[in-house]
């Protein structure tokens, strides 16, 4: 049976454990949730132990990202670090037919099998009809959503800048040091910044990576990293593929997380002829895409003016090349 996350649980300060799909981007979300009264902890565990823990509860024919996600959650619950009577889990749901909707059932089965069926599992979803309402959890507020978009945009930006310059850094470790400094500034300012303040932070970040001393810039082959979203971003899932690419004398190019969401929003538009979609759905999705790309346009102008970095193409431009 489903255990609801109630208003009382929020007031009691339940710890909400979230799996870490994209380590760079998700570093910016804990403070964002905390500012709205949610004690969310993004799990940082990596390595073989979460794979082994996942295999205890997920059939090995189930997809690897499901195994890792559930393994990370169960590893945390069994670590002894948390009071399981004041702990909840959270997972996204898209409402589609893939694992992205069915994880939540697998997590609840794992909790039941491990003797902890009382732990609530919160569905983070904008989809309707899933019967996953929780009176104590509501983040769909305009101000919070804008801050979340800032976090995603900044995560994409700093990831692109870091991967672009790190293979050529004159002093080993200097790119990662700059990344840590800028991430610390972002975590401290994103919660309270205005829209202009956000773009000032982005410009400062671009300028800092633009000034980092490099040697033999653009001399290495560029290798694109594509695939399933969690495997693409999570070092345990992809066996640290970005570091491997760099160690092999190449430069990694990883598409952004915002692009994943933009791609998903094009489905209603792209499937019009094949499956048929409502005009209202196509309109709202196209409007959403335009709104997100409008938020990203000032960052594109910064990247266009730089000498080292490239702006993001429109999702519709990418679709034409597919």
N, C-alpha and C positions, 0 to 999 in steps of 0.2 A: 504494500500500500504506500501511496505517496505521502510524505511528511511535509507539510507546509512550513515555509519560513515565515513566521508571524511577526507582527509589530512588537510583541513582547520580546522575541528573540533579538530583534534589532536593539531594543532598549537595554537588554542585558549585555550587549556588546559581544555577541557571538563572533568568533573568528571565522571568516569565510575564506576557504582555501580555493585558489584558482590555478589551473594548470598553466604552464608557461609555454605558449605556442611560439612567440616571437620575442626572444630575450631582449633585443634592443628596444623595441617599441613598448613592451609591457613594463619596463622599468619606470615609465612615466605615469602608470595608472593607479598605483597604490595610494599615492597622495590625493589623487582625484576622487577616488571612492571615499577616502577618509574625510574629505571636506564635506561630504553629504551624509556622514554618520555611519558609514559601513566600514567595518574592520576587515578589509580584504588583504590577504597576503598572497602575493604571486610566488608560487613555488619555484625555487632555484635549483632543486636537485637535478643532477644529470648523471649519466653513466650507466653502467651495467645493472646496478641495483634496481633501477626503476623498470628496466626490461624484465628482469627476473620476477619482480613483484607483479608486473602486469600479466605474466604468463601463468600466475597462480589463479587468476580470475577471468582471463579472457582467452578464448580458444585461439590457437595459433593460426587458424584459418581466417580469423577476423583481421581487418587491416592493421598494419603496423602502427599508424598514428593512434588508433584506439587503444592498442596495447600500451603505448607509451603514456598516453594521457591518464588512463586508469591506473597504470602502474605508479605514476608520479603521485597521484592522489592517495592511493592505498599505502604507499611507502611513507607518506607524511602522517597518515592516521596511525600507523604502527610505530612511529618514531618515538613515542612517549612525550613529545613536545607539547601536545595539545590536549586539553580537556574535552573529550569526545561528547560530553553532555552540553558543551557550549561551542560546538564546532559545526559548521555547515560547509558544503561544497557548492561550487558554481561551475556551470558549463554552458557554452553557447548552443543554440538550436536555430537552424535556418528555416525549418518547416519543409525541407525537401526530402527526397527519398534516400539520401545518402546517410553515411555514418553521422554526419553533422546534426541529424535529428535523433538518431538512435543511440548515441552515446549515453544519454541520460538513463535509459533502461538498463544498459550494461553496468553503469555505475551503481544503480540501485541493487542490481543482482549481486555485484561484488560486495556491497555493504551487507546485504542479507547473508551471503555465504560466509563472511568474516565475523558475523555476530554483532554487527552495528547497524541494524535497520532503522534505528532512531535518528540517524544523522540526516538532516534535510539536504536535498539537492535542489539548488536553484537553477531554473532555466533562464538564461539571458537571451531573450528573443524578442523580435518585433513581429513575429508571425502570430496569427490568430488561430483559434481552434485547436490548440495543443493541450488544453486543460492543464496548464502549468502556472496558473496565477498564484502569486505569493503576496499576501497583504503587507509583509514587512520589507518588500524589496520593489522599489520603483525608481529607475534611473532615467526614464524617458522624459527628461525635463530639458527645455531648450538650452539653458545656460550650461548644463552638464554635457549635453551632446556636442556643443560647440567646443568646449574644452577637450573632449575626447577626440574630436576631429583635429584640433591643434596637436594633440599628442601623436596621433597617427601621421600627420603631415611632417612633424618634426622628426619622428622616428625614421620615416622614409628618407628625409633629407640627410640626416647625420649618417645613416647607414650608407647611402650613396657616396657621400663625401669620404667617409672612412675607407671604404673598399676601393675607391678610385685612387687614393694617394698612398695607402699603406705599402703596396708593393714597391714603391719608389722612394720611401723615406730615407733621407740621408743618414739620420741617426736612428738605429734600430730602437723601436719602442716609442718613438716620438708621436706617431699617429695615434696610437692607443692612449697615450697620456693626454693628448689634446681632446680626444673623444671623451675621456672621463671628466675632464674639466668642463667641457661644454654640456655634457649630460647633467652634471651637478648643478650648473646654472639653470638648465631647463627645468629640472625638478623643483628648484627653488622659486622659479618665476611663473611657470605655466598656469598655476592655480589662480593667480591674482592678476595676470596680465590682461591688458586690453588688446584689441585686434592690432592696433598699431604697435604695441609693445611686443606682440608675438612676432610680427614681421621684422622688428628691430633685432630680436633674438636670432631669427633666421639669417638676416644679413650679417650679423656679427659672426655667426657660425661659418657661413660661406667665406667670409673674409679671412677667418682664422685658418681654415684649411687651404685657402688660396695662397696664404703666406708661408705655409709649412715648407721648409727646405726639402727639395727632392733631387734625386740623381737619376739621369737617363729616363726622364719622364716619357711615357707613351711608347716605350721600347719593347713592351711585352705583349704577347697575344692576350686578347680579351676572351674570357670564357663565360657564356651565359649559364645561369643556374635556373632551371625551370622545373616544375613538377607540383605534386600535392602540397598544399599550403603549409602544413605543419612540418613536413619533411624538408621543404625548401628553407625554412627559417631556423629550425631547431638543431643545434649542433649535435646532440645525441642521435637524433633521427637521421641526419645526413652524414654521420661520421666525420663531422667538422670539415665539410666539403670546401668551404671558403678558404680555410687555412691550408688544406691540401693543395688547392689550386695555386695559392700564393707560394707554397713551398716548392711547387713544381715549376716556378718561374713564370707564372701567368698572373693576370688581373681578373678577379671575379666581378661579374655584373649580375646583381640580384634584383629582379623587379620588386617594386614597392608593395606594401600591404594595402595602401589605398587603391592601387590598381586592381587588386583582387576584388575589392568591393565594387569598384566601378564596372569591372567585367560582369559581376553578378547582376548588377542593375541593368545591363544591356539585354539580359535574357528575354524580357518581355517585348523588347523592340525587335531583336533578331529572330525570334520564333514566331513572328506574326503570320508569315505565310505557311510555315510547316505545321504548326500546332494551333494557331489562332489565339490571339490575345485581345483583351479588351482595350478599346481606345483610351479609356481613362487610366488604365494601368500603364500603357505606353507613355501617356502624357506625364504622369507622376514620376515614372522612372527617368524619363528624359530630363524633367525639371530637376530631379535630384542630382543627376550627373552634372548638369550645368552648374548647379549650386556648389558642388564639391570642387569642380574644376575652376570655378571663380575664386574660391578660397586658395587654390593652388597657383593661380596665375601670377600673383606677386612674387612667389618663390621662383617660378619659371623665369621671370624677368631678371632676377638676381643671378640665376644660373647662366642665362644667356649672356649677361655682361661679363661673366667670369672667363678666364682663359683655360681653365682646367675641366670644367664641368658642363654637362649637357642638360637642357630642360626636359621635362616629361612630355612625351607626345600625348595627344588626345586619345582617349580610348577608342574613338571612332576611326582615327587614323590607323591605330594598331589593328582594328578589325578589318580594314581594307587590305592589309598586308597578310592576313591570315590565309 
